[in-house]
Amino acid sequence: MLRASADANGEAIDLRGVGDASIDSHVPHGRVLSAIAEAAVLRDGDELPAARDRAVAALGEDGTRRVIAVIANFEMMNRLLDAVGIGPPASRHAIGDAIGVALPVRFR
């Protein structure tokens, strides 16, 4: 979705930055977004408050609420698909490769 959104808006992004925080993805506030997504998905109670504070500073309260809602929605969908044993379609394997996140063997 990130790639499609960037393409639709004529923006250049580096998807490797999604999987590697040392690479600038060129997404506005990308590192802030990645940090809050990672803290939420990993249920990191120590990091989440700090990541939320950084998001509020960068995006405001309303922006942070929207970001957290998107994260929650994606995480819910991923957990539902995992629960019923549905992995990503073969056509999406290249996305994992592009962001530097290897898919588990069972999905290859």
N, CA, C and O of each residue as an XYZ file, in Angstrom:
432
protein
N       0.823     -1.184      0.000
C       0.000      0.000      0.000
C       0.872      1.254      0.000
O       0.541      2.248     -0.647
N       1.978      1.200      0.723
C       2.863      2.357      0.768
C       3.423      2.649     -0.616
O       3.456      3.800     -1.052
N       3.862      1.604     -1.302
C       4.403      1.790     -2.643
C       3.330      2.340     -3.586
O       3.598      3.261     -4.358
N       2.134      1.790     -3.529
C       1.051      2.249     -4.398
C       0.687      3.698     -4.094
O       0.454      4.488     -5.009
N       0.637      4.045     -2.824
C       0.319      5.418     -2.436
C       1.386      6.384     -2.936
O       1.070      7.451     -3.462
N       2.647      6.007     -2.771
C       3.746      6.864     -3.238
C       3.689      7.021     -4.747
O       3.844      8.130     -5.258
N       3.469      5.925     -5.469
C       3.384      5.991     -6.925
C       2.234      6.887     -7.362
O       2.381      7.699     -8.276
N       1.080      6.734     -6.696
C      -0.102      7.532     -7.066
C       0.109      9.018     -6.831
O      -0.490      9.849     -7.512
N       0.963      9.355     -5.864
C       1.208     10.759     -5.540
C       2.510     11.285     -6.122
O       2.932     12.398     -5.808
N       3.148     10.481     -6.972
C       4.385     10.908     -7.604
C       5.526     11.129     -6.624
O       6.383     11.984     -6.847
N       5.542     10.360     -5.536
C       6.581     10.499     -4.518
C       7.585      9.362     -4.641
O       7.220      8.228     -4.954
N       8.845      9.674     -4.395
C       9.892      8.657     -4.410
C      10.141      8.190     -2.988
O      10.374      9.003     -2.094
N      10.093      6.884     -2.777
C      10.370      6.318     -1.460
C      11.395      5.205     -1.614
O      11.597      4.673     -2.706
N      12.028      4.867     -0.519
C      12.968      3.748     -0.482
C      12.393      2.736      0.489
O      12.491      2.911      1.703
N      11.796      1.679     -0.038
C      11.133      0.688      0.805
C      12.083     -0.006      1.765
O      11.639     -0.561      2.770
N      13.382      0.010      1.480
C      14.327     -0.607      2.409
C      14.267      0.072      3.775
O      14.556     -0.554      4.795
N      13.892      1.349      3.799
C      13.776      2.082      5.052
C      12.652      1.597      5.941
O      12.626      1.905      7.132
N      11.721      0.840      5.379
C      10.643      0.262      6.181
C      11.192     -0.847      7.069
O      10.779     -0.985      8.220
N      12.109     -1.625      6.545
C      12.662     -2.738      7.304
C      13.971     -2.436      8.004
O      14.431     -3.222      8.833
N      14.583     -1.288      7.673
C      15.885     -0.935      8.244
C      15.872      0.545      8.615
O      15.947      1.411      7.743
N      15.778      0.827      9.906
C      15.652      2.211     10.382
C      16.870      3.066     10.058
O      16.800      4.292     10.146
N      17.985      2.443      9.686
C      19.175      3.235      9.348
C      19.098      3.803      7.937
O      19.929      4.627      7.555
N      18.108      3.371      7.160
C      17.915      3.858      5.798
C      16.726      4.811      5.786
O      15.655      4.479      6.294
N      16.913      5.985      5.210
C      15.834      6.973      5.118
C      14.848      6.523      4.039
O      15.212      6.409      2.868
N      13.624      6.273      4.430
C      12.592      5.828      3.484
C      12.058      6.980      2.634
O      11.402      6.750      1.619
N      12.332      8.192      3.037
C      11.820      9.407      2.396
C      10.322      9.590      2.626
O       9.682     10.405      1.962
N       9.770      8.830      3.565
C       8.379      9.018      3.987
C       8.407     10.078      5.073
O       9.168      9.946      6.032
N       7.597     11.132      4.954
C       7.583     12.137      6.011
C       7.323     11.491      7.380
O       6.361     10.743      7.554
N       8.186     11.791      8.326
C       8.086     11.239      9.686
C       8.183      9.709      9.697
O       7.663      9.057     10.603
N       8.845      9.149      8.697
C       8.925      7.695      8.555
C       9.482      6.994      9.771
O       8.974      5.947     10.172
N      10.518      7.555     10.363
C      11.112      6.892     11.534
C      10.166      6.940     12.730
O      10.099      5.992     13.512
N       9.442      8.038     12.870
C       8.452      8.154     13.952
C       7.340      7.129     13.740
O       6.911      6.459     14.679
N       6.882      7.017     12.496
C       5.820      6.060     12.179
C       6.289      4.624     12.412
O       5.557      3.813     12.980
N       7.495      4.317     11.979
C       8.033      2.968     12.177
C       8.169      2.637     13.654
O       7.861      1.523     14.076
N       8.627      3.598     14.435
C       8.831      3.353     15.867
C       7.518      3.065     16.581
O       7.450      2.154     17.407
N       6.487      3.823     16.276
C       5.216      3.582     16.969
C       4.570      2.294     16.478
O       3.948      1.579     17.263
N       4.708      1.985     15.192
C       4.163      0.729     14.672
C       4.865     -0.458     15.321
O       4.214     -1.412     15.746
N       6.186     -0.401     15.395
C       6.941     -1.507     15.987
C       6.601     -1.678     17.468
O       6.411     -2.801     17.934
N       6.524     -0.582     18.200
C       6.201     -0.667     19.630
C       4.800     -1.238     19.840
O       4.583     -2.028     20.758
N       3.857     -0.844     18.999
C       2.484     -1.329     19.144
C       2.373     -2.803     18.774
O       1.764     -3.585     19.503
N       2.960     -3.179     17.646
C       2.859     -4.564     17.185
C       3.584     -5.518     18.126
O       3.118     -6.632     18.367
N       4.722     -5.084     18.656
C       5.474     -5.934     19.580
C       4.957     -5.839     21.015
O       5.448     -6.530     21.907
N       3.957     -4.973     21.227
C       3.374     -4.756     22.556
C       4.454     -4.393     23.566
O       4.500     -4.911     24.682
N       5.325     -3.478     23.131
C       6.455     -3.045     23.956
C       5.994     -1.929     24.885
O       5.998     -0.754     24.519
N       5.599     -2.317     26.085
C       5.069     -1.365     27.057
C       6.074     -0.326     27.506
O       5.688      0.747     27.970
N       7.368     -0.627     27.374
C       8.393      0.349     27.737
C       8.584      1.386     26.639
O       8.758      2.570     26.930
N       8.552      0.958     25.387
C       8.824      1.858     24.264
C       7.585      2.599     23.779
O       7.702      3.715     23.273
N       6.404      2.010     23.920
C       5.193      2.610     23.355
C       4.925      4.035     23.843
O       4.628      4.894     23.013
N       5.012      4.332     25.135
C       4.760      5.720     25.562
C       5.737      6.723     24.926
O       5.334      7.816     24.529
N       7.001      6.354     24.834
C       7.991      7.254     24.226
C       7.716      7.417     22.734
O       7.818      8.522     22.200
N       7.366      6.318     22.058
C       7.061      6.389     20.625
C       5.810      7.233     20.390
O       5.735      7.994     19.426
N       4.836      7.088     21.278
C       3.615      7.895     21.150
C       3.930      9.372     21.350
O       3.429     10.216     20.606
N       4.750      9.693     22.340
C       5.123     11.092     22.574
C       5.826     11.686     21.355
O       5.569     12.831     20.983
N       6.722     10.898     20.728
C       7.406     11.385     19.521
C       6.414     11.581     18.380
O       6.535     12.526     17.601
N       5.434     10.685     18.285
C       4.421     10.823     17.238
C       3.563     12.066     17.467
O       3.268     12.799     16.523
N       3.165     12.303     18.703
C       2.364     13.497     19.006
C       3.156     14.758     18.674
O       2.605     15.714     18.127
N       4.446     14.762     19.002
C       5.284     15.930     18.702
C       5.391     16.161     17.197
O       5.428     17.307     16.748
N       5.441     15.094     16.424
C       5.602     15.219     14.972
C       4.287     15.374     14.225
O       4.217     16.089     13.226
N       3.233     14.701     14.713
C       1.984     14.605     13.958
C       0.789     15.255     14.637
O      -0.256     15.434     14.011
N       0.929     15.612     15.908
C      -0.195     16.124     16.674
C      -1.033     14.979     17.223
O      -0.858     13.820     16.845
N      -1.943     15.326     18.118
C      -2.805     14.310     18.741
C      -3.689     13.604     17.718
O      -3.777     12.376     17.714
N      -4.348     14.383     16.845
C      -5.252     13.769     15.859
C      -4.494     12.879     14.888
O      -4.952     11.781     14.571
N      -3.349     13.333     14.416
C      -2.543     12.527     13.509
C      -2.090     11.240     14.160
O      -2.087     10.184     13.527
N      -1.707     11.323     15.421
C      -1.260     10.132     16.147
C      -2.413      9.154     16.326
O      -2.219      7.945     16.195
N      -3.606      9.653     16.621
C      -4.773      8.766     16.749
C      -5.033      8.037     15.433
O      -5.324      6.841     15.432
N      -4.928      8.748     14.323
C      -5.153      8.113     13.016
C      -4.094      7.056     12.739
O      -4.407      5.972     12.248
N      -2.841      7.372     13.055
C      -1.748      6.409     12.845
C      -1.992      5.152     13.672
O      -1.854      4.041     13.161
N      -2.350      5.313     14.928
C      -2.587      4.159     15.795
C      -3.787      3.353     15.297
O      -3.781      2.126     15.386
N      -4.802      4.016     14.782
C      -5.966      3.305     14.239
C      -5.562      2.466     13.022
O      -6.012      1.329     12.878
N      -4.730      3.012     12.160
C      -4.266      2.260     10.985
C      -3.429      1.063     11.421
O      -3.608     -0.044     10.914
N      -2.510      1.288     12.367
C      -1.684      0.192     12.877
C      -2.572     -0.908     13.447
O      -2.373     -2.086     13.149
N      -3.541     -0.530     14.256
C      -4.435     -1.514     14.884
C      -5.220     -2.290     13.837
O      -5.387     -3.503     13.965
N      -5.698     -1.617     12.816
C      -6.473     -2.282     11.767
C      -5.611     -3.292     11.015
O      -6.040     -4.423     10.786
N      -4.399     -2.893     10.630
C      -3.522     -3.818      9.925
C      -3.145     -5.000     10.801
O      -3.123     -6.139     10.337
N      -2.850     -4.734     12.061
C      -2.467     -5.814     12.968
C      -3.627     -6.785     13.162
O      -3.418     -7.997     13.225
N      -4.845     -6.260     13.258
C      -6.014     -7.120     13.394
C      -6.149     -8.011     12.156
O      -6.377     -9.214     12.285
N      -6.011     -7.440     10.971
C      -6.136     -8.224      9.747
C      -5.040     -9.285      9.666
O      -5.304    -10.426      9.286
N      -3.802     -8.904     10.025
C      -2.706     -9.868      9.987
C      -2.949    -11.023     10.946
O      -2.707    -12.179     10.598
N      -3.420    -10.724     12.139
C      -3.666    -11.789     13.120
C      -4.792    -12.715     12.666
O      -4.716    -13.928     12.865
N      -5.828    -12.155     12.060
C      -6.919    -12.989     11.551
C      -6.421    -13.911     10.442
O      -6.741    -15.099     10.430
N      -5.645    -13.371      9.521
C      -5.115    -14.190      8.433
C      -4.170    -15.269      8.961
O      -4.216    -16.416      8.519
N      -3.312    -14.890      9.911
C      -2.413    -15.876     10.519
C      -3.212    -16.981     11.213
O      -2.858    -18.156     11.127
N      -4.283    -16.601     11.896
C      -5.071    -17.564     12.664
C      -5.696    -18.634     11.774
O      -5.860    -19.779     12.195
N      -6.039    -18.266     10.563
C      -6.655    -19.246      9.657
C      -5.649    -19.820      8.666
O      -6.020    -20.560      7.755
N      -4.365    -19.475      8.847
C      -3.304    -20.082      8.047
C      -3.123    -19.508      6.659
O      -2.573    -20.169      5.778
N      -3.580    -18.285      6.456
C      -3.427    -17.661      5.143
C      -2.200    -16.763      5.161
O      -2.131    -15.808      5.936
N      -1.252    -17.065      4.321
C      -0.052    -16.254      4.198
C      -0.163    -15.320      3.007
O      -1.171    -15.323      2.300
N       0.857    -14.531      2.789
C       0.829    -13.606      1.656
C       0.887    -14.358      0.332
O       1.550    -15.391      0.239
N       0.202    -13.855     -0.692
C       0.266    -14.513     -1.996
C       1.671    -14.374     -2.586
O       2.403    -13.438     -2.264
N       2.028    -15.305     -3.438
C       3.362    -15.308     -4.051
C       3.663    -13.973     -4.736
O       4.819    -13.555     -4.794
N       2.650    -13.315     -5.245
C       2.862    -12.044     -5.933
C       3.364    -10.957     -4.988
O       3.839     -9.917     -5.444
N       3.264    -11.181     -3.678
C       3.684    -10.177     -2.698
C       5.042    -10.483     -2.064
O       5.536     -9.689     -1.263
N       5.643    -11.604     -2.403
C       6.931    -11.968     -1.816
C       7.998    -10.913     -2.084
O       8.858    -10.674     -1.236
N       7.952    -10.287     -3.238
C       8.953     -9.285     -3.590
C       8.914     -8.091     -2.646
O       9.931     -7.422     -2.463
N       7.763     -7.810     -2.043
C       7.666     -6.685     -1.117
C       8.518     -6.955      0.114
O       9.255     -6.075      0.560
N       8.430     -8.153      0.666
C       9.277     -8.509      1.801
C      10.745     -8.389      1.447
O      11.548     -7.905      2.245
N      11.088     -8.826      0.260
C      12.474     -8.717     -0.193
C      12.881     -7.251     -0.320
O      13.997     -6.885      0.050
N      11.986     -6.406     -0.840
C      12.296     -4.989     -1.056
C      12.536     -4.246      0.251
O      13.366     -3.338      0.305
N      11.815     -4.625      1.308
C      11.992     -3.921      2.582
C      13.003     -4.619      3.484
O      13.280     -4.158      4.592
N      13.548     -5.728      3.005
C      14.582     -6.411      3.769
C      14.055     -7.271      4.895
O      14.765     -7.526      5.868
N      12.818     -7.721      4.776
C      12.226     -8.586      5.792
C      11.887     -9.913      5.126
O      10.983     -9.994      4.294
N      12.616    -10.936      5.499
C      12.394    -12.250      4.894
C      11.116    -12.876      5.432
O      10.861    -12.858      6.636
N      10.328    -13.421      4.540
C       9.128    -14.128      4.957
C       9.514    -15.498      5.504
O      10.481    -16.101      5.038
N       8.772    -15.988      6.481
C       9.052    -17.333      6.972
C       8.962    -18.352      5.829
O       8.190    -18.174      4.887
N       9.739    -19.392      5.925
C       9.795    -20.420      4.878
C       8.408    -20.949      4.549
O       8.118    -21.238      3.388
N       7.553    -21.079      5.543
C       6.225    -21.654      5.301
C       5.398    -20.807      4.328
O       4.415    -21.298      3.771
N       5.781    -19.544      4.116
C       5.050    -18.681      3.191
C       5.710    -18.597      1.819
O       5.205    -17.901      0.939
N       6.816    -19.284      1.621
C       7.511    -19.227      0.330
C       7.085    -20.362     -0.556
O       7.565    -20.478     -1.684
